[in-house]
Amino acid sequence: MNIRPLADRVLIEPTAAEEVTLGGIIIPDSAKEKPLRGNVLAVGNGTKDEEMVLKVGDQVLYGKYAGTEIEYDGSKYIIMRQSDVLAVIG
């Protein structure tokens, strides 16, 4: 990966949205919500006031409108500040 976030930013690959509910209902593309879970692919070096807590490989939850969506080599990613991440899973 040639994308390296700067300062306190992280690069996240969103996980795919659920296509079938627990009850077996198939969700069409137009009704799917933006995924709120993703995997950290790269982290910046942090700032002098805040060190990086997240690391590559963490599964995280983030806010619905957090970060900036980008497309690189046909894949979609989100770059956001570490402070926009709500929780680490696991």
C-alpha positions as CSV (number, residue, x, y, z in Angstrom):
1,M,0.0,0.0,0.0
2,N,1.4,3.3,-1.0
3,I,-0.8,5.5,1.2
4,R,0.8,6.7,4.4
5,P,-1.4,8.8,6.7
6,L,0.2,11.9,8.3
7,A,0.1,13.0,11.9
8,D,-2.8,11.5,13.9
9,R,-4.7,10.1,10.9
10,V,-5.5,6.5,10.1
11,L,-6.4,4.7,6.9
12,I,-9.4,2.4,7.3
13,E,-10.8,-0.2,4.9
14,P,-14.6,-0.4,5.5
15,T,-16.0,-3.9,5.9
16,A,-18.8,-4.9,3.7
17,A,-22.4,-4.1,4.8
18,E,-24.7,-7.0,5.8
19,E,-26.7,-8.1,2.8
20,V,-29.1,-10.4,4.7
21,T,-30.7,-9.6,8.1
22,L,-30.9,-12.2,10.9
23,G,-34.5,-12.8,9.8
24,G,-33.4,-13.7,6.3
25,I,-34.5,-10.5,4.6
26,I,-32.3,-9.4,1.7
27,I,-31.3,-5.8,1.8
28,P,-31.1,-4.0,-1.5
29,D,-28.1,-1.7,-2.3
30,S,-30.2,1.4,-2.1
31,A,-31.2,0.6,1.5
32,K,-27.8,-0.3,2.9
33,E,-26.3,1.9,5.5
34,K,-22.8,3.1,5.4
35,P,-20.6,0.6,7.3
36,L,-19.5,1.7,10.7
37,R,-16.8,-1.0,11.1
38,G,-13.5,-1.3,9.4
39,N,-9.9,-2.5,9.5
40,V,-6.9,-0.2,10.1
41,L,-4.5,-0.5,7.2
42,A,-2.0,2.2,8.1
43,V,-1.4,4.8,10.8
44,G,0.4,8.1,11.0
45,N,3.2,8.9,13.5
46,G,1.0,10.9,15.9
47,T,1.5,14.4,17.1
48,K,3.6,15.8,19.9
49,D,0.4,16.1,22.0
50,E,-1.2,12.7,21.2
51,E,0.5,9.4,20.5
52,M,-1.1,6.8,18.3
53,V,-3.1,4.2,20.2
54,L,-4.4,2.5,17.0
55,K,-2.2,0.0,15.2
56,V,-2.3,-1.8,11.8
57,G,-4.8,-4.7,11.9
58,D,-7.1,-3.2,14.6
59,Q,-10.9,-3.6,13.9
60,V,-12.6,-0.4,14.7
61,L,-16.0,1.3,15.0
62,Y,-16.3,4.9,13.7
63,G,-19.0,7.5,13.3
64,K,-21.4,7.5,10.3
65,Y,-20.0,10.7,8.8
66,A,-16.4,10.5,10.1
67,G,-13.4,10.9,7.8
68,T,-12.9,11.4,4.1
69,E,-13.7,8.6,1.6
70,I,-11.1,8.0,-1.1
71,E,-10.7,5.5,-3.9
72,Y,-7.3,4.1,-4.7
73,D,-6.6,1.3,-7.2
74,G,-10.3,0.5,-7.5
75,S,-10.8,0.1,-3.7
76,K,-12.6,2.4,-1.3
77,Y,-10.9,3.6,1.9
78,I,-11.5,6.2,4.6
79,I,-8.9,8.5,6.1
80,M,-9.8,10.0,9.5
81,R,-8.3,11.3,12.6
82,Q,-7.7,8.8,15.4
83,S,-10.0,10.8,17.6
84,D,-12.9,10.1,15.2
85,V,-12.6,6.4,15.9
86,L,-15.2,5.4,18.6
87,A,-13.8,2.0,19.7
88,V,-11.5,-0.9,19.0
89,I,-13.2,-4.3,18.6
90,G,-11.5,-7.2,20.3
